[in-house]
Amino acid sequence: MKKRTQNDPGLARLADLIADAEVAMLTTEEPDGTLRSRPLMTLEMDQEGRLWFFTNLSTRKVGEMDQHRKVNLSYADVARQAFVSISGRVRLLRDEEKARELWTQRVKPWFPSGLEDPDLGLLEVTVDEAEYWDVPASRMQRLFGLTASGGGEPGQPGEHGEVRPGSPPLGERPH
């Protein structure tokens, strides 16, 4: 994923947490209220904190997003033990210049016709709010966090925080 410098500290934290996860599970709502998730490769988090993905414009998810502009993105970087849930607004568009900027050979298996495919579109998600859990990566660190003592209190296994772009940080708290 291309990661741009973030001006907002909360968005910078999110960008760091999802940088290596690469694949997000995008959840949309079907017309009958059923929630549906599917994987998408994250291409970029831009300077404004918008997340970018390629999609086929004729897919079912596009119709769902036309009905309900709110989506959820979930990331899990199991090796790092970092987990992120993002709620945001989606926009579908065709932008040849942005598509060329984001195109990599890694997405070609999903879009074999490449940039010339008339069904290829961009999906842009603007972050409204996010929540994350960041646990020490190594088993020893997690074990130490659970058993360490200082004044009889157990050590903290990681941190949990919330992000609302443009707002003061909501703070990180142990979980």
JORAUR-V893811 format. One line per field, one symbol per residue. burial: 1 if it has 24 or more other C-alpha atoms within 12 Angstrom, else 0. Layout:
burial->???
//
This chain:
burial->1110000011111111111111111111100000000011111111011111111110001101110111111111100111111111111111000010011000100010011000011111111111111111000000001000000000001111111110000000000
//
